[in-house]
């Protein structure tokens, strides 16, 4: 099932599905390996050399597709997040900043030890995000809806101002996709100046959902409202794309007959 019916089914069975997924050999083995090895890693170089460790570390932040960019990942870690000019802070995708901050003890000039809660946090996030990836292999819209549910409330703790939170949405590809789809924003939206994107996104959210306050939008009822709107709009876009493709195919076929 897809759309709202699929979302309802997923939520009814989610706890059982997640338990089964987390107990699967690959996830159980990967998380156990991370627990055993990460405390022995003392540099960014050591981390990127161990593909299995790096898979868990990146996967915990939804960056698993970046695993082959080892030099790039090493540069992000070593630059840290203390300097506003660091690579992690300059990248539009804010997931890299969160990743670099979590592994800040491996930065070049780091003076802090590994965070005491790092292992449990990474393992928990890795399990959650990899489950979302598995769901996305069946239905990408379900995965994006789960990302909204997980990520939107976190913005309140991760950023100190509402402006920074809005820019974090623009800098988080999955969250951005949810809002662009739910609001029916055109493809050209991503090509305009980022400050204009910020203003237009706020205005569109306010018109559709009655507030531009992200604390309010992060409440369960509002998240559900955004999710339902996203799922409906995603289905509409998919239907329109199918109709368009069918029309093109029919036109080509008629042209061939003539």
C-alpha positions as CSV (number, residue, x, y, z in Angstrom):
1,X,0.0,0.0,0.0
2,X,1.0,3.6,-0.6
3,X,-0.2,7.0,0.3
4,X,-2.2,7.6,3.5
5,X,-3.4,3.9,3.7
6,X,0.2,2.7,3.5
7,X,1.3,5.2,6.2
8,X,-1.5,4.0,8.5
9,X,-0.4,0.4,8.0
10,X,3.2,1.2,8.5
11,X,2.5,2.9,11.8
12,X,0.3,0.0,13.0
13,X,3.1,-2.6,12.4
14,X,6.1,-0.4,12.8
15,X,7.2,-1.5,16.3
16,X,7.2,-5.2,15.3
17,X,8.9,-4.4,12.0
18,X,11.7,-2.4,13.6
19,X,12.4,-5.1,16.2
20,X,12.7,-7.7,13.4
21,X,14.9,-5.4,11.3
22,X,17.2,-4.6,14.2
23,X,17.7,-8.3,15.0
24,X,18.7,-9.0,11.4
25,X,22.2,-10.4,11.0
26,X,23.6,-7.3,9.2
27,X,22.3,-4.7,11.5
28,X,23.1,-6.7,14.7
29,X,26.6,-7.4,13.4
30,X,27.3,-3.9,12.3
31,X,26.2,-2.3,15.5
32,X,28.1,-4.8,17.7
33,X,31.3,-4.1,15.6
34,X,30.8,-0.3,16.1
35,X,30.5,-0.7,19.8
36,X,33.6,-2.8,20.0
37,X,35.9,-0.8,17.7
38,X,35.0,2.9,17.8
39,X,36.6,3.5,21.2
40,X,40.0,2.5,19.7
41,X,39.8,5.0,16.8
42,X,42.0,8.0,17.5
43,X,42.0,9.9,14.2
44,X,39.8,10.7,11.2
45,X,42.2,8.7,9.1
46,X,41.6,5.6,11.2
47,X,37.9,5.9,10.9
48,X,37.7,6.3,7.1
49,X,40.1,3.4,6.6
50,X,37.7,1.1,8.4
51,X,34.8,0.8,5.9
52,X,32.6,-1.1,8.2
53,X,32.9,1.5,11.0
54,X,32.5,4.3,8.5
55,X,29.3,2.7,7.2
56,X,27.7,2.8,10.6
57,X,29.0,6.3,11.4
58,X,27.8,7.8,8.1
59,X,24.6,5.7,8.2
60,X,23.6,7.2,11.5
61,X,23.3,10.6,9.8
62,X,21.7,9.4,6.6
63,X,25.0,9.9,4.7
64,X,25.6,6.2,3.8
65,X,25.7,7.1,0.1
66,X,28.8,9.1,0.7
67,X,30.9,6.2,1.9
68,X,33.2,6.1,-1.1
69,X,34.2,9.8,-0.7
70,X,36.8,9.0,2.0
71,X,39.1,11.9,1.5
72,X,36.2,14.3,1.6
73,X,34.8,12.7,4.8
74,X,38.2,12.8,6.4
75,X,38.5,16.5,5.6
76,X,35.0,17.1,7.1
77,X,35.9,15.3,10.3
78,X,39.4,16.9,10.7
79,X,38.0,20.4,10.1
80,X,35.6,20.0,13.0
81,X,32.8,22.5,13.6
82,X,34.3,25.0,16.0
83,X,35.4,27.3,13.1
84,X,32.6,28.9,11.1
85,X,34.8,28.6,8.0
86,X,35.3,24.8,8.4
87,X,34.1,22.6,5.5
88,X,31.3,21.0,7.6
89,X,29.9,24.4,8.5
90,X,30.1,25.7,4.9
91,X,28.3,22.8,3.2
92,X,24.6,23.4,2.4
93,X,23.7,19.8,3.6
94,X,23.5,20.3,7.4
95,X,23.8,16.5,8.0
96,X,27.5,16.8,7.5
97,X,27.7,19.4,10.3
98,X,25.9,17.0,12.6
99,X,28.2,14.2,11.6
100,X,31.4,16.3,12.2
101,X,30.1,17.5,15.5
102,X,29.4,14.0,16.8
103,X,32.9,12.9,15.9
104,X,34.5,16.1,17.0
105,X,37.0,14.3,19.2
106,X,38.7,13.2,15.9
107,X,39.1,16.7,14.6
108,X,42.7,17.9,13.9
109,X,43.0,20.2,16.9
110,X,40.5,18.4,19.1
111,X,40.9,18.8,22.9
112,X,37.9,16.8,23.9
113,X,37.5,13.0,24.4
114,X,34.9,10.9,22.8
115,X,31.4,11.9,24.1
116,X,30.1,9.4,26.6
117,X,26.8,8.9,24.8
118,X,28.3,8.8,21.3
119,X,28.1,5.0,20.9
120,X,24.5,4.6,22.1
121,X,23.4,7.7,20.0
122,X,25.1,6.5,16.8
123,X,23.8,2.9,17.2
124,X,20.2,4.2,17.9
125,X,20.3,6.6,14.9
126,X,21.9,4.0,12.6
127,X,19.2,1.5,13.4
128,X,16.4,4.0,12.9
129,X,17.7,5.5,9.6
130,X,18.6,2.1,8.1
131,X,15.1,1.0,8.8
132,X,13.9,4.1,7.0
133,X,16.2,3.2,4.1
134,X,14.7,-0.3,4.0
135,X,11.2,1.1,3.9
136,X,12.3,3.5,1.2
137,X,13.3,0.6,-1.0
138,X,9.6,-0.3,-1.1
139,X,8.2,3.2,-1.1
140,X,10.3,6.4,-1.0
141,X,7.5,8.6,0.2
142,X,7.1,6.5,3.3
143,X,10.8,6.9,4.0
144,X,10.5,10.7,3.6
145,X,7.5,10.8,5.9
146,X,9.5,8.9,8.6
147,X,12.3,11.4,8.2
148,X,10.0,14.3,8.8
149,X,8.7,12.7,11.9
150,X,12.2,12.1,13.2
151,X,14.0,15.2,12.1
152,X,11.5,18.1,12.5
153,X,11.3,17.9,16.4
154,X,15.1,17.7,16.6
155,X,15.5,21.1,15.1
156,X,14.4,22.7,18.4
157,X,17.4,21.3,20.2
158,X,19.9,21.5,17.4
159,X,19.5,25.1,16.6
160,X,19.2,28.2,18.8
161,X,17.0,30.4,16.5
162,X,14.0,29.9,14.3
163,X,15.8,31.4,11.4
164,X,18.6,28.8,11.7
165,X,16.0,26.0,11.9
166,X,14.4,27.2,8.7
167,X,17.7,27.2,6.9
168,X,18.4,23.7,8.4
169,X,15.3,22.5,6.6
170,X,16.5,24.0,3.3
171,X,19.9,22.3,4.0
172,X,18.4,18.9,4.7
173,X,17.5,17.2,1.4
174,X,14.9,14.8,2.7
175,X,13.1,17.5,4.9
176,X,13.3,19.9,2.0
177,X,11.8,17.4,-0.3
178,X,8.8,16.8,2.1
179,X,8.1,20.5,2.4
180,X,8.5,21.3,-1.3
181,X,6.1,18.4,-2.2
182,X,3.6,19.2,0.5
183,X,3.5,22.8,-0.5
184,X,3.5,22.2,-4.3
185,X,6.5,24.3,-4.8
186,X,7.8,24.3,-8.4
187,X,11.2,22.8,-9.5
188,X,12.5,26.3,-10.0
189,X,12.2,27.0,-6.3
190,X,15.7,25.5,-5.7
191,X,17.3,27.8,-8.2
192,X,16.4,31.1,-6.5
193,X,18.5,33.0,-3.9
194,X,18.6,31.1,-0.6
195,X,17.2,34.1,1.3
196,X,14.3,34.2,-1.1
197,X,13.8,30.5,-0.6
198,X,13.7,31.1,3.2
199,X,11.0,33.8,2.8
200,X,8.9,31.9,0.3
201,X,9.0,28.7,2.3
202,X,7.9,30.4,5.5
203,X,5.1,32.2,3.7
204,X,3.9,29.0,2.0
205,X,3.9,27.1,5.2
206,X,2.0,29.8,7.0
207,X,-0.7,29.9,4.3
208,X,-1.1,26.1,4.2
209,X,-0.6,25.1,7.9
210,X,-1.6,28.4,9.7
211,X,1.8,29.1,11.4
212,X,5.4,29.8,10.7
213,X,6.5,28.8,14.2
214,X,8.6,25.6,13.9
215,X,7.9,24.7,17.6
216,X,4.2,24.5,16.7
217,X,4.9,22.7,13.5
218,X,6.9,20.1,15.4
219,X,4.0,19.1,17.5
220,X,2.6,15.6,16.7
221,X,-0.7,16.9,15.4
222,X,1.0,19.3,13.0
223,X,3.5,16.7,11.9
224,X,0.7,14.4,11.0
225,X,-1.1,17.2,9.1
226,X,2.1,17.9,7.1
227,X,2.6,14.2,6.5
228,X,-0.9,13.6,5.2
229,X,-0.6,16.6,2.9
230,X,2.8,15.4,1.6
231,X,1.5,11.9,0.9
232,X,-1.5,13.2,-1.0
233,X,0.6,15.6,-3.0
234,X,3.2,13.0,-3.8
235,X,0.5,10.7,-5.1
236,X,-0.9,13.5,-7.3
237,X,2.6,14.2,-8.7
238,X,3.1,10.6,-9.4
239,X,-0.2,10.3,-11.2
240,X,0.5,13.4,-13.2
241,X,3.9,12.1,-14.2
242,X,2.3,8.8,-15.3
243,X,-0.3,10.5,-17.3
244,X,2.3,12.7,-19.0
245,X,4.5,9.7,-19.8
246,X,1.5,7.9,-21.2
247,X,0.6,10.8,-23.4
248,X,4.1,11.1,-24.8
249,X,4.2,7.4,-25.5
250,X,0.8,7.6,-27.2
251,X,1.9,10.5,-29.3
252,X,5.1,8.7,-30.4
253,X,3.1,5.6,-31.2
254,X,0.6,7.5,-33.3
255,X,3.5,9.2,-35.0
256,X,5.0,5.8,-35.9
257,X,1.7,4.6,-37.2
258,X,1.2,7.6,-39.4
